[in-house]
Amino acid sequence: MSDRETAQDEAVEVIDLRDDPDLDTPSLRELRTLRERMIGLEDELETARMDVGRLQLQLDLFTSTDPTTGLVNRAGTLDAIQIATERLERMSEPFALVLIQIPELDAMRRDAMEDSGDMARHLGALIGGGLRRLDRVGRLDDGNFVTVLSNIDSSHIDIVLDRVRTALTAMPIVVGDSEQDLNPQLATIVAVSPDRVNADTLLDQTSELIEASTSDEILTI
């Protein structure tokens, strides 16, 4: 018999002896107890890891979601811009950021305070209805919505913007016992160079376009 076969037989013999129910010494009982405890701790550790992952996912969702509308908030919008920027850098897919400001919203909210949440959800749904499936719509604050248009260039942006305007202006919004026509202002920036993209700066630039009354202009960077 070779040395290798002898070593294998000895290893099998050791294992058989440790698992032999007729061999019940204090040391082996302690070893079995420790082994069972180790298996239990490994199971507890795996469960804890799953719990941490689930809690992290809930935290990420909570911090990136507008609680009134269920749309992404500013943090979620910044994440969407970052993802679009990475795709622009890796695959040369330009994207656009569109800030949608509805000047009538403050007056509408004052006239129907109890319905302000429903109104915001309704407006978010109207905007989303004018977008493509790969686009994201978010709510920055009470009067401003924002969309991230993925993989789109300047030649196709007007089509999407016209759909959004049409969705918001096709029918007046009912506020209490009256109806209110909307006059949304849209500021658009198209990103074609990843070197010039900064998420916070893009949001600030769209706000500046609206404040400068150049909301119909499409800025390419």
C-alpha positions in Angstrom: 0.0 0.0 0.0 1.4 3.4 -0.9 2.0 6.2 1.6 -0.8 8.2 0.0 -3.4 5.4 0.4 -2.3 4.9 4.0 -2.8 8.6 4.8 -6.2 8.5 3.2 -7.2 5.5 5.3 -6.0 7.2 8.5 -7.9 10.3 7.6 -11.1 8.3 7.1 -10.4 6.4 10.3 -10.1 9.7 12.3 -13.4 11.0 10.8 -15.2 7.7 11.5 -13.9 7.8 15.1 -15.1 11.3 15.7 -18.6 10.6 14.4 -18.9 7.2 16.1 -21.8 7.4 18.5 -20.3 4.7 20.7 -17.3 6.9 21.3 -18.5 9.5 23.8 -15.7 11.2 25.6 -16.0 14.7 27.1 -13.6 16.1 24.6 -15.6 14.8 21.6 -18.9 15.9 23.2 -17.4 19.4 23.5 -16.1 19.3 20.0 -19.5 18.4 18.6 -21.2 21.1 20.7 -18.7 23.7 19.4 -19.3 22.5 15.8 -23.1 22.8 16.2 -22.6 26.3 17.7 -20.4 27.4 14.8 -23.0 26.2 12.3 -25.7 28.1 14.2 -23.6 31.3 14.3 -22.9 31.0 10.6 -26.7 30.9 10.0 -27.3 33.8 12.3 -24.5 35.8 10.5 -26.1 35.1 7.1 -29.5 36.2 8.4 -28.0 39.4 9.8 -26.4 40.1 6.5 -29.7 39.7 4.7 -31.4 42.0 7.3 -28.7 44.7 6.8 -29.1 44.5 3.0 -32.9 44.9 3.3 -32.6 47.8 5.7 -30.0 49.5 3.5 -32.4 49.1 0.5 -35.2 50.6 2.5 -33.0 53.5 3.6 -31.9 54.2 0.1 -35.5 54.2 -1.1 -36.6 56.5 1.7 -33.9 59.0 1.2 -34.3 59.2 -2.6 -38.1 59.3 -2.8 -40.6 62.2 -2.4 -43.1 61.0 0.2 -46.0 62.9 -1.3 -45.8 61.7 -4.9 -43.6 58.6 -4.8 -41.4 60.1 -7.4 -37.7 60.5 -6.9 -36.6 63.6 -4.9 -33.5 65.7 -5.4 -31.2 63.0 -4.1 -32.9 60.4 -6.4 -32.6 62.8 -9.3 -28.9 63.3 -8.6 -28.5 59.5 -8.7 -30.3 59.4 -12.0 -28.0 62.1 -13.4 -25.0 60.2 -12.2 -26.1 57.0 -13.9 -26.8 58.9 -17.1 -23.4 60.5 -16.9 -21.7 57.2 -16.5 -23.5 55.9 -19.6 -22.5 59.0 -21.5 -18.9 58.4 -20.5 -18.9 54.6 -21.3 -21.2 54.4 -24.3 -21.4 58.0 -25.6 -25.2 58.2 -24.9 -26.2 61.9 -24.5 -28.9 62.7 -22.0 -31.0 65.7 -21.1 -32.2 67.3 -17.9 -35.5 69.1 -18.0 -36.7 71.3 -15.2 -40.5 71.8 -15.3 -41.8 74.8 -13.3 -45.5 75.4 -12.9 -46.1 79.0 -11.8 -49.8 78.5 -11.1 -49.0 75.8 -8.6 -48.7 78.0 -5.5 -52.0 79.7 -6.1 -53.6 76.3 -6.8 -52.2 75.0 -3.5 -53.6 77.9 -1.5 -57.0 77.4 -3.0 -57.1 73.7 -2.3 -54.7 73.0 0.6 -56.4 69.7 1.5 -55.9 68.5 -2.1 -52.3 69.6 -2.6 -50.9 66.1 -2.3 -53.4 64.7 -4.8 -52.6 67.7 -7.1 -48.8 67.0 -7.0 -49.4 63.3 -7.7 -51.7 64.2 -10.6 -49.1 66.6 -12.1 -46.3 64.0 -11.7 -48.5 61.4 -13.5 -49.2 63.8 -16.3 -45.5 64.6 -16.8 -44.6 60.9 -16.7 -47.3 60.2 -19.3 -45.4 62.3 -21.8 -42.1 60.6 -21.3 -40.5 57.4 -22.6 -40.2 54.3 -20.4 -36.5 54.8 -20.0 -36.9 58.4 -18.7 -37.2 59.4 -15.0 -39.4 62.0 -13.5 -38.9 63.5 -10.1 -40.1 66.3 -7.8 -37.6 68.7 -6.5 -39.9 70.8 -4.3 -43.4 72.1 -4.2 -43.3 73.9 -7.5 -40.6 72.1 -9.5 -40.6 68.8 -11.3 -37.6 67.4 -13.2 -37.0 64.7 -15.8 -33.9 62.9 -16.9 -34.1 61.9 -20.5 -31.8 59.0 -21.2 -30.0 58.4 -24.5 -31.4 61.3 -26.4 -29.9 64.0 -28.6 -31.0 67.5 -29.4 -32.8 66.4 -32.6 -35.3 64.4 -30.6 -35.8 66.4 -27.5 -38.4 68.7 -29.0 -40.7 65.7 -29.5 -40.5 64.7 -25.9 -40.9 68.3 -24.6 -44.0 68.8 -26.8 -45.5 65.7 -25.4 -44.9 67.0 -21.8 -46.4 70.4 -22.6 -49.4 68.8 -24.3 -50.0 66.5 -21.3 -49.9 69.5 -18.9 -52.0 71.9 -21.0 -54.5 69.7 -22.8 -57.1 70.1 -20.0 -57.4 72.5 -17.2 -56.8 71.4 -13.6 -59.8 71.4 -11.4 -59.1 73.3 -8.1 -62.0 73.3 -5.7 -65.0 74.6 -7.7 -62.9 76.2 -10.4 -60.6 75.2 -13.3 -57.0 76.4 -13.8 -55.1 76.4 -17.0 -51.4 75.6 -16.7 -48.5 77.5 -18.3 -45.5 75.3 -17.6 -42.0 76.6 -18.1 -39.4 74.1 -19.3 -35.7 74.6 -19.1 -33.6 72.0 -20.9 -29.9 71.1 -20.8 -28.4 68.4 -23.1 -25.2 66.8 -21.9 -23.0 65.5 -24.7 -19.6 65.7 -22.9 -19.0 63.8 -19.6 -16.1 66.2 -18.7 -18.5 69.1 -18.4 -21.2 67.3 -16.4 -21.8 67.9 -12.7 -25.2 66.8 -11.3 -25.7 69.7 -8.8 -24.5 72.2 -11.4 -26.9 70.9 -14.0 -29.9 71.5 -11.7 -28.6 75.0 -10.8 -28.2 75.8 -14.5 -31.8 74.8 -15.4 -33.1 77.0 -12.6 -31.0 79.9 -13.9 -32.5 79.4 -17.4 -36.0 79.7 -16.0 -35.1 82.7 -13.9 -33.5 84.4 -17.0 -36.8 83.8 -18.9 -35.0 81.6 -21.4 -36.9 78.5 -20.6 -37.6 77.7 -24.2 -33.9 77.6 -25.0 -32.2 74.2 -25.1 -28.6 74.5 -23.8 -26.1 71.9 -24.9 -22.9 71.3 -22.8 
